[in-house]
Amino acid sequence: MSVKQFQPFEDDAAVFSYGGLQLENGPGRVVMFGELKFGRDQSSKRAALALAEVLRAIAAGIDDAAPESVAEEVLAVVEEVANPFA
């Protein structure tokens, strides 16, 4: 997936990977983990610019009227199903 294709908060299946960094998309939260190293070279500059573009997209996806914080339990969508072993 390219930086242009990553749409923060749009679905819960998209994962954006760049080097050792991964961003997992979710309807209420985007999770970033991993490692991305920067040196004083052109590939590091490209990586920094790509990361900045993704972070700008995440910031743009947060409404100005959004609450100060969102509790974790609000983000979890739980669906109760019948026990197949009962």
BELLIN-V397646 format. One record per backbone hydrogen bond with DSSP energy under -0.5 kcal/mol. NH is the residue of the N-H (numbers start at 1). CO is the residue of the C=O. If there is no record, write none. Layout:
nh = {NH & NH}
co = {CO & CO}
This chain:
nh = {5 & 6 & 6 & 7 & 8 & 10 & 16 & 17 & 18 & 20 & 21 & 22 & 23 & 24 & 25 & 25 & 31 & 33 & 35 & 41 & 45 & 46 & 47 & 48 & 49 & 50 & 51 & 52 & 53 & 54 & 55 & 56 & 57 & 58 & 59 & 60 & 61 & 62 & 63 & 66 & 74 & 75 & 75 & 76 & 78 & 80 & 84 & 86}
co = {2 & 2 & 3 & 5 & 6 & 7 & 23 & 15 & 21 & 35 & 18 & 33 & 16 & 31 & 14 & 23 & 24 & 22 & 20 & 39 & 41 & 42 & 43 & 44 & 45 & 46 & 47 & 48 & 49 & 50 & 51 & 52 & 53 & 54 & 55 & 56 & 57 & 59 & 61 & 63 & 71 & 71 & 72 & 72 & 76 & 78 & 82 & 83}
